Amino acid sequence: MIELVHINWLLLLSGFSCLWGVAVILAFLNLKIFTRFIKKSVLYRSFEIKGFKKWITVGLSLIFLGTVLYCFKLPTNRLIAKKLTDSGEIEIFEFHDHIYFQREMLSIDRNNRKFKSDEFIPLYWNGYVSLPYVRLAEGKYVFEFQARGTASVNSSKGRMEYAKLKVEFEAETSGGYIDLMDIRYIDLNKDIKVCRMDVCLKKEKIVKFHISFYNDAVVPRGDRNAWIKNIILRKIEPE
């Protein structure tokens, strides 16, 4: 397998078109309200008759165009779309009962990959860990890992705040594209915490998990960091 990156141009253009359509209608309505307070009633009557159909039609046409473009976008809601093809060097791990993701199987950001801890994987400086692609059959699964964090003062809230993690679950959609299926935000504390995400697949898919630390801060009253370990994916057997 190889991972290709495409720009989802139709998704981008559909968004712009709809925004412009809404902007045109709102601008017209605001101008219409403004002209009500102008004493030159002739200007208002001319604007009322000629402007209404013209600008409302333009706005609705742009919104309709955006809707049509959205229907023909790539089969993913991501602007930067990822697609898997049959050729290349990306390894797809086959799943049996469970997978324990060892350090050498992970993609760690360049700032943290240099730390060779035997236990925890540090996620300093808003670091992240990407897991390899895994082929899963239909069924229920649980993605688990252990994590802990440190706290520092949140200047905007005026209180101590611990590190926070974001777990993203991606899965294969039509056409081989990889789309974001679920996100979970996790608040850590000084103690080791078991973090989990439940996944239910109705058919076989290639999936991927991504763990990131997103609220890093270094202040005089603390350095906010996060560490993770024991990353595992296992299947939940039906009762």
N, C-alpha and C positions, 0 to 999 in steps of 0.2 A: 504494500500500500504506500501511497505518497499523498501528502497533504498539500492541496493547492489552495491559493487564496484569490478570491475574486471580489471586486467591488460590486455591490448590489445597486447598480445605477438606477434601475426602475424604482426601487424603494426610496432612494434619495430624491429622485425627481417627483415621485408621487407626493412626498411630504412637502416639498417646496410648492408644488402646484396647489395643494389644498390650503396651505398657509396663505398663499397669495390670494386665493379665492376668498377666504375668510377676511383677510385684510381689506380687500376691495369693498366687500359688503359693509364692513364696519366703518371704513372711511366714508363711504357714501351716506350711511345712516347718521354719522356724526355731523357731516356737512349739511345734511338735510335739517337736522335739529338746529344748527347754527343759523341757517337762512330764515328760520321762523322768526328770529328776533331782528331781522333786517327790515327796515321800514319800506324798502323798495319791493313792494309786493309783486311787481312785474317779474323781477328776478326770481322770486320764489316760485311763482306760477310756471315760469319757463323751466326752472329746474325740476319742479314737481312732475311735469308732463314728459320732458325729453330725457331727463337724467335717470329716472327710476328704472325704466325698462332696460336702458343701455347698461348701466353699471351693475344692476342686480343680475342681468343676463351674463355679463362678463364674469362676475364672481361665481355664480353657479356653474358656469362652463369650466372654470378652472378647478373647482371642486370635483366635478364629474370626470375631468381629465385625470386628476390625481387618483380617483377611485379606479379608473380603468388601468392606469399604470401599475397600481398596487396589485391588481389581479394577475398581472403578467410578470411580477417580480420573481426573483429566484426563490425556491421553496424554503426560505429562512427569513426570519425577522431581524437578522443582523446585517448592518451596513457592510462590514467586512466579513464576507462569507467564506467558510472553510469547506472544502470538498475532498473526499477520499476517492482515489482512483486505484485501479488494480496493479499499476506498475510503481515501483519505487522501493525504498528501504525502510519505511515505517513498519515496525512489527506490531501485529495485532495479537494480543495474548488471548489464549483460549481459556475459558473458565471451566473449572470442575466443581469442587465443593466450596472452595474459598481461594482467595489470593492474598498472601501477605506481601505487601509492597516493600521490598528492601530498598535501601538507599540508592543502589546502582540502577534501579528501575525508574527512578524519579527524575524529572527535569526541574532543577532548582535554579532560581535566579542567580545571576553571576556574582552578586554581592555576597551571597550566603553559601554558594557551593564550595567555597574554599574552607569552610569550617567542617572538620572531620570528627564530629562528636560520635561516640559509640552508641549513644542513647537518643537524645533529642536532636531534632533538626531545627536550627534557629531560623527565625524569619525576621531578622533585623531589617530596618529601613524599608518597611512596607514590602517585605519579601513575599515570595509565592512558591508553591510546589505544584507542578502539573504531573498528573499520573499518566501512564501509557494508555493507549486505546485497548479496550477489552471487548471481546465478543460475548454477549450474554444471550441466553435463550429466554423464552417466555417464562415469567415467574416473578417472585418477589425477592428483593435483595436488601441488604443493609450495608451501608458504607460507614465504617467506624474508624476513629483515631482518638488518641489521647493528646491533650494540650493543656498548657498552663500559660499564664501571662503575668506581667508586672504592670504597675499603675503609675501614672503621673497626673499632675493637675491639668484639668481642662480649663483653660483660661476663660473661655466664653461662658462656662457653666459654674465656675468657681468651686469645683469639687474634684476629688480624685476619680479618675476613670481608668479602668483596666483595658488591656488590649482586646481587640475584637477581630474575629475571623469571618471571612466570607467563603462559603462552599458552593461551588457551581457544578451542576450536573448537565452534561451535554450528551446528546444522543443523535444517531443517524436518522435523517428524514428522507423524503423522496429525492431521487436523483443523486444520492450519496452525500448530500450536504449535512454538515454537523450543526445542530441548532441547540440553543440554550433551553433546557426543559424545566429546571428548578434552581432556586437560589435559597440558601439558608444563612442567616447571620447569627453568629455565636458570640456571646459575652464570656470572657474568660475571667479567672481569678488566680490567686497565688497557689491554689491547690490544683492537683492534676484532675482534669475533667474529661469524662468520656463524651465525645461528640459523635452524633450519628445522623445519617440521612437515609430515610426509607425510599426505595425505588420499586416501582411496579411496572413491568413491561408486558404488553399484550402480544408481542411477537419478538422474534430474534432481532437484536440491534447491536451495533458497535457503539460503545459508550466511552465517556471520559469524565474524570473528576478533576477539579482544580481548587486548591486551597490557597487563600491569600490573606495577608495581614494588612489592614487598611487604615488604621488610626494611629500610626506611629507619632511619637512626640518626645522631644528631649527638652526638659525644662529644669530649673534649679532644684525643683522638688521631685525629681524622679525621671527615669528613662523607661518609656513604655515599649515593651517588647513581647514577643510570643515565641513559643517552642511547641513542636508537635512530635509525636512518635507513634509507633505501633499502628500503622495505617493498614487496614484490612477491608476486604470486600467479601461478603459471604452470602450464601443463598438461604432464604428462610423456607424451610420445608413445610409443606401444607400439613395441617393437623389431621 
